[in-house]
Amino acid sequence: MAYRSAKIAGDVDNACLSGLMYGIGSFYCTPDLLQLQNILANFLYEMADHKRIGVLHSTMSYFVACTALIGERDSCSIDARIEMKTNEMLHQIAEQSQSTYLMHHVFLNQMHVHFYYREYWSVAQLGEKYEIHCHAKRALDLYYIFTFGMSSLCLARHTGQEKWKKIGEKLVKAMAQIAERNSFSYEHKLSLMQAELHYLDGRHGMAETLYKAAIISVREHKFYHEEALAFELYGIFLVESKQILRGLMELQMAAKKYKQLGAMKKTDDVMEFMEFIQQSHSLLKPKLIGSELAATKPPIHFDRIRSQENSVVRSDIIMKTAESNRAFLAGDRLSCNDGKSALIVLAELAEEAAMDGKRKERG
């Protein structure tokens, strides 16, 4: 409404600013990413035509983040009127121009995308930089609190480093204060963060209860854009707790919800993770994945890439197909002596299944 009113009045600056505000609000609550992507593309054209470069770059950051979840194959075609930039390029522009406003949006969008792809180490690095560059309090900080808090708790579980637990606990308290003022909008986020904290502390019963509470909350309050995330996190928790079949059922639901959202690349990420789980556990039936989501894919081969980050072992799972070497599980798969990733648990389960089979043959 504000955008249209400003356009009718010929107020270009307010029209462009209203377009950016609409994009921000829609990005964090849209039930349809594809529709949002088209709307953002139209805003970008208008901002470029009127040479409103500041709001153009901030809006572009949300368009890029939106496309990262949808995937290039479904992205809008942008013509020569707009010189598209990556979030990394936008970050450089923000630093060079000393634009804390643009830096704020770029940081949040990078953290959002990395978090959804479970790249927790990248989220943590950005989170620490965000505190330095964007220290002023802003309304959107709650998304920083959520993504950095969740990532820190996951890192604490997989690395055993007290640093990440302290950061996670601090941000859980911050989210609790936000949820106290507006439980309708934020109680599901708080439930997910509390679930991760209980999981970290070994209280699996409480963790499972809170994962379920988060799913119920997003459904009751119609936050459909985060329903898929809640199902995915719950599914990963079950898989890592050796409840493989139940975990796969929740992940299947997550994939379905991501597909409804229009996040096709993220849907593929979850589906490929499910395939990997099935291939890693010989007791699972090969056609557990729903027929409406499953697709014929070439054989998958896996390599592990280890980082040099101190005692942390960072494993990025890469799917190699005949067509290309594209990222399979781009998330940070962390493991160490004090914690086990889902991949390690699955490998142990597969080994146990093989040993059981040998014992039965001998018997």
C-alpha positions as CSV (number, residue, x, y, z in Angstrom):
1,M,0.0,0.0,0.0
2,A,2.8,2.5,1.0
3,Y,4.7,1.6,-2.2
4,R,1.7,2.2,-4.5
5,S,0.7,5.4,-2.7
6,A,4.3,6.8,-3.1
7,K,4.3,5.8,-6.8
8,I,1.0,7.6,-7.4
9,A,2.3,10.7,-5.6
10,G,5.5,10.6,-7.7
11,D,7.7,10.1,-4.5
12,V,10.4,7.9,-6.0
13,D,12.5,7.8,-2.8
14,N,9.7,6.6,-0.6
15,A,8.5,4.2,-3.2
16,C,11.9,2.5,-3.5
17,L,12.3,2.5,0.3
18,S,8.8,0.9,0.7
19,G,9.8,-1.7,-1.9
20,L,12.9,-2.6,0.2
21,M,10.8,-2.8,3.4
22,Y,8.3,-5.1,1.7
23,G,11.2,-7.3,0.5
24,I,12.7,-7.6,4.0
25,G,9.4,-8.4,5.6
26,S,8.4,-10.9,2.9
27,F,11.8,-12.6,2.9
28,Y,11.4,-13.6,6.6
29,C,7.8,-14.7,6.4
30,T,6.8,-15.5,2.8
31,P,5.0,-18.8,2.0
32,D,6.1,-18.5,-1.6
33,L,9.7,-17.8,-2.5
34,L,9.2,-17.9,-6.2
35,Q,6.5,-15.2,-6.1
36,L,8.7,-13.1,-3.8
37,Q,11.6,-13.5,-6.2
38,N,9.6,-12.1,-9.1
39,I,8.4,-9.1,-6.9
40,L,12.0,-8.4,-5.8
41,A,13.1,-8.5,-9.5
42,N,10.5,-5.9,-10.4
43,F,11.7,-3.7,-7.5
44,L,15.3,-4.0,-8.7
45,Y,14.4,-2.8,-12.2
46,E,12.6,0.3,-10.8
47,M,15.4,1.1,-8.4
48,A,18.0,0.7,-11.3
49,D,15.9,2.9,-13.6
50,H,15.7,5.7,-11.0
51,K,19.4,5.2,-10.0
52,R,18.6,4.6,-6.3
53,I,21.8,2.6,-5.8
54,G,21.7,2.4,-2.0
55,V,18.3,0.7,-1.8
56,L,19.1,-1.3,-5.0
57,H,22.1,-3.0,-3.3
58,S,20.2,-3.8,-0.1
59,T,17.2,-5.2,-2.1
60,M,19.7,-7.2,-4.2
61,S,21.0,-8.8,-1.1
62,Y,17.6,-10.3,-0.4
63,F,17.1,-11.3,-4.0
64,V,20.4,-13.2,-3.9
65,A,19.5,-14.9,-0.6
66,C,16.1,-15.8,-2.0
67,T,17.7,-17.3,-5.2
68,A,20.2,-19.3,-3.0
69,L,17.3,-21.2,-1.5
70,I,15.4,-21.6,-4.8
71,G,18.4,-22.5,-7.0
72,E,19.7,-21.1,-10.2
73,R,17.5,-23.2,-12.4
74,D,14.4,-21.4,-11.1
75,S,15.8,-17.9,-10.8
76,C,14.3,-14.9,-12.7
77,S,16.2,-13.8,-15.7
78,I,17.7,-10.3,-15.0
79,D,18.6,-8.3,-18.1
80,A,21.4,-5.8,-18.6
81,R,19.7,-3.0,-16.8
82,I,20.8,-4.5,-13.5
83,E,24.4,-5.5,-12.8
84,M,23.8,-8.4,-10.4
85,K,26.3,-8.9,-7.6
86,T,26.9,-11.7,-5.2
87,N,26.6,-11.2,-1.4
88,E,30.4,-11.3,-1.2
89,M,30.6,-8.4,-3.8
90,L,27.9,-6.5,-1.9
91,H,29.9,-7.0,1.3
92,Q,32.9,-5.4,-0.4
93,I,30.7,-2.4,-1.5
94,A,29.5,-2.0,2.0
95,E,33.0,-1.9,3.4
96,Q,34.3,0.5,0.7
97,S,31.4,2.9,1.1
98,Q,31.3,2.4,4.9
99,S,27.6,1.7,4.6
100,T,26.6,0.1,7.9
101,Y,23.0,-0.2,6.6
102,L,24.0,-2.3,3.6
103,M,26.5,-4.3,5.8
104,H,23.7,-5.1,8.2
105,H,21.5,-6.6,5.4
106,V,24.4,-8.5,3.8
107,F,25.5,-10.1,7.1
108,L,22.0,-11.2,8.0
109,N,21.3,-12.7,4.6
110,Q,24.6,-14.5,4.4
111,M,24.0,-16.0,7.9
112,H,20.4,-16.9,6.9
113,V,21.5,-18.9,3.9
114,H,24.5,-20.6,5.5
115,F,22.2,-21.6,8.4
116,Y,19.6,-23.2,6.2
117,Y,22.3,-25.2,4.5
118,R,23.7,-26.2,7.9
119,E,27.0,-24.4,7.4
120,Y,27.3,-23.6,11.0
121,W,31.0,-22.7,11.0
122,S,30.4,-20.0,8.4
123,V,27.4,-18.7,10.4
124,A,29.6,-18.5,13.5
125,Q,32.4,-16.6,11.7
126,L,29.9,-14.1,10.3
127,G,28.2,-13.8,13.7
128,E,31.4,-12.7,15.4
129,K,32.1,-10.2,12.6
130,Y,28.5,-8.9,12.9
131,E,29.0,-8.0,16.5
132,I,31.9,-5.8,15.5
133,H,30.5,-4.1,12.3
134,C,26.8,-4.0,13.2
135,H,26.9,-3.3,17.0
136,A,23.9,-0.9,16.9
137,K,20.6,-2.4,18.0
138,R,18.2,-3.1,15.1
139,A,14.8,-4.8,14.8
140,L,16.3,-7.5,12.5
141,D,18.8,-8.5,15.1
142,L,16.5,-11.2,16.3
143,Y,17.4,-13.2,13.1
144,Y,21.1,-12.8,14.0
145,I,20.2,-14.0,17.5
146,F,18.4,-17.1,16.1
147,T,20.9,-18.2,13.4
148,F,24.0,-17.5,15.4
149,G,22.5,-19.0,18.6
150,M,21.4,-22.2,16.9
151,S,24.8,-22.5,15.0
152,S,26.8,-22.0,18.2
153,L,24.8,-24.7,20.0
154,C,25.4,-27.1,17.2
155,L,29.1,-26.3,17.1
156,A,29.3,-26.8,20.9
157,R,27.8,-30.2,20.5
158,H,30.1,-31.3,17.8
159,T,33.3,-29.7,18.9
160,G,33.0,-29.8,22.7
161,Q,34.3,-26.2,22.9
162,E,32.9,-24.3,25.8
163,K,33.1,-21.0,23.9
164,W,30.3,-22.0,21.6
165,K,28.1,-23.2,24.5
166,K,28.5,-19.9,26.3
167,I,27.5,-17.9,23.2
168,G,24.6,-20.2,22.6
169,E,23.3,-19.9,26.1
170,K,23.6,-16.1,26.0
171,L,21.6,-15.9,22.8
172,V,18.9,-18.3,24.1
173,K,18.4,-15.9,26.9
174,A,18.2,-13.0,24.4
175,M,15.6,-14.9,22.4
176,A,13.6,-15.7,25.6
177,Q,13.4,-11.9,26.3
178,I,12.1,-11.3,22.8
179,A,9.6,-14.2,23.0
180,E,8.4,-12.9,26.3
181,R,7.3,-9.7,24.6
182,N,5.8,-11.4,21.6
183,S,5.3,-15.1,22.1
184,F,3.0,-15.5,19.1
185,S,5.8,-14.6,16.6
186,Y,8.8,-16.0,18.4
187,E,8.0,-18.8,20.7
188,H,8.8,-21.4,18.0
189,K,12.2,-19.9,17.5
190,L,12.8,-20.1,21.3
191,S,11.6,-23.7,21.4
192,L,14.1,-24.7,18.7
193,M,16.9,-22.9,20.5
194,Q,16.0,-24.5,23.8
195,A,15.7,-27.9,22.1
196,E,19.3,-27.6,20.8
197,L,20.5,-26.5,24.3
198,H,18.8,-29.5,25.9
199,Y,20.2,-31.8,23.2
200,L,23.7,-30.4,23.9
201,D,23.3,-31.1,27.6
202,G,22.2,-34.7,27.0
203,R,18.5,-34.1,28.0
204,H,17.1,-35.9,24.9
205,G,13.6,-36.2,26.3
206,M,13.2,-32.4,26.9
207,A,14.9,-31.8,23.5
208,E,12.3,-33.9,21.6
209,T,9.4,-32.3,23.5
210,L,10.6,-28.8,22.5
211,Y,11.2,-29.8,18.8
212,K,7.6,-31.0,18.7
213,A,6.4,-27.9,20.5
214,A,8.1,-25.8,17.8
215,I,6.4,-27.7,15.0
216,I,3.0,-27.3,16.7
217,S,3.7,-23.6,17.2
218,V,4.6,-22.8,13.6
219,R,1.4,-24.6,12.4
220,E,-0.9,-23.0,14.9
221,H,0.5,-19.5,14.1
222,K,0.7,-20.2,10.4
223,F,4.5,-19.5,10.1
224,Y,4.6,-21.9,7.2
225,H,8.0,-20.5,6.0
226,E,9.7,-22.0,9.1
227,E,7.7,-25.2,9.3
228,A,10.1,-27.0,7.0
229,L,13.1,-25.9,9.2
230,A,11.5,-27.2,12.3
231,F,10.8,-30.6,10.7
232,E,14.4,-30.8,9.4
233,L,16.0,-30.0,12.7
234,Y,13.8,-32.5,14.5
235,G,14.6,-35.1,11.8
236,I,18.4,-34.6,12.2
237,F,18.0,-34.9,16.0
238,L,16.3,-38.2,15.6
239,V,18.9,-39.5,13.1
240,E,21.8,-38.5,15.4
241,S,19.9,-40.2,18.2
242,K,19.9,-43.4,16.2
243,Q,16.2,-43.3,15.5
244,I,16.8,-43.5,11.8
245,L,13.4,-44.4,10.4
246,R,11.6,-41.8,12.5
247,G,14.2,-39.2,11.5
248,L,13.7,-40.0,7.8
249,M,10.0,-39.5,8.2
250,E,10.5,-36.0,9.6
251,L,13.1,-35.2,6.9
252,Q,10.7,-36.4,4.3
253,M,8.1,-34.0,5.7
254,A,10.7,-31.2,5.7
255,A,11.5,-31.8,2.0
256,K,7.8,-31.6,1.2
257,K,7.4,-28.3,3.1
258,Y,10.5,-26.8,1.4
259,K,9.1,-27.8,-2.0
260,Q,5.8,-26.1,-1.2
261,L,7.7,-23.0,-0.1
262,G,9.5,-23.0,-3.5
263,A,13.0,-23.6,-2.0
264,M,13.8,-26.2,-4.6
265,K,17.6,-26.2,-4.1
266,K,17.1,-26.7,-0.4
267,T,14.6,-29.5,-1.1
268,D,17.3,-31.2,-3.1
269,D,19.7,-30.8,-0.2
270,V,17.3,-32.6,2.2
271,M,16.5,-35.3,-0.4
272,E,20.2,-36.0,-1.0
273,F,20.8,-36.1,2.7
274,M,18.0,-38.7,3.0
275,E,19.6,-40.7,0.2
276,F,22.9,-40.7,1.9
277,I,21.3,-41.9,5.2
278,Q,19.6,-44.7,3.3
279,Q,22.8,-45.8,1.6
280,S,24.7,-45.6,4.8
281,H,22.4,-48.0,6.7
282,S,21.9,-51.4,5.2
283,L,18.7,-52.1,7.2
284,L,16.7,-49.3,5.5
285,K,14.3,-50.0,2.7
286,P,15.5,-48.4,-0.5
287,K,12.1,-46.8,-1.4
288,L,11.3,-45.1,1.9
289,I,11.4,-41.7,0.2
290,G,8.0,-40.5,-1.0
291,S,7.3,-41.0,-4.7
292,E,6.1,-37.5,-5.1
293,L,9.5,-36.2,-4.2
294,A,11.9,-38.9,-5.2
295,A,13.6,-38.6,-8.6
296,T,16.0,-40.8,-10.5
297,K,19.5,-39.8,-9.8
298,P,22.9,-41.1,-10.9
299,P,25.0,-43.1,-8.4
300,I,26.5,-40.9,-5.6
301,H,30.1,-41.0,-4.5
302,F,31.3,-39.3,-1.4
303,D,34.6,-37.6,-0.5
304,R,35.4,-35.8,2.7
305,I,37.3,-32.5,2.8
306,R,39.0,-31.8,6.1
307,S,39.8,-28.2,7.2
308,Q,42.9,-27.0,9.1
309,E,40.8,-25.2,11.8
310,N,42.6,-26.2,15.0
311,S,41.1,-29.4,16.5
312,V,37.9,-29.1,14.6
313,V,37.4,-31.6,11.8
314,R,35.2,-30.0,9.2
315,S,33.8,-32.5,6.6
316,D,31.9,-31.1,3.6
317,I,30.2,-34.0,1.8
318,I,30.5,-33.6,-2.0
319,M,28.3,-35.4,-4.5
320,K,30.1,-36.2,-7.7
321,T,27.9,-36.9,-10.7
322,A,28.9,-37.5,-14.3
323,E,27.7,-34.0,-15.2
324,S,29.6,-32.0,-12.6
325,N,31.2,-31.9,-9.2
326,R,28.5,-29.9,-7.4
327,A,28.1,-29.5,-3.6
328,F,26.1,-32.3,-2.0
329,L,25.9,-31.5,1.6
330,A,27.4,-28.0,1.8
331,G,26.9,-27.9,5.5
332,D,29.7,-28.0,8.1
333,R,29.8,-31.6,9.2
334,L,31.7,-31.3,12.4
335,S,33.0,-34.1,14.5
336,C,35.6,-34.6,17.3
337,N,36.3,-36.9,20.2
338,D,33.6,-35.1,22.4
339,G,30.8,-35.2,19.8
340,K,29.5,-37.1,16.9
341,S,28.0,-35.8,13.7
342,A,25.1,-37.6,12.0
343,L,27.5,-39.0,9.4
344,I,29.7,-40.6,12.1
345,V,26.6,-42.1,13.8
346,L,25.4,-43.5,10.5
347,A,28.8,-45.0,9.7
348,E,28.7,-46.7,13.1
349,L,25.2,-48.0,12.6
350,A,26.2,-49.4,9.2
351,E,29.2,-51.1,10.7
352,E,27.0,-52.5,13.5
353,A,24.5,-53.8,10.9
354,A,27.3,-55.5,9.0
355,M,28.6,-57.1,12.2
356,D,25.1,-58.4,13.0
357,G,24.8,-59.9,9.6
358,K,28.1,-61.7,10.0
359,R,27.1,-63.0,13.4
360,K,23.8,-64.3,12.0
361,E,25.7,-66.1,9.1
362,R,28.0,-67.8,11.7
363,G,25.0,-68.8,13.8
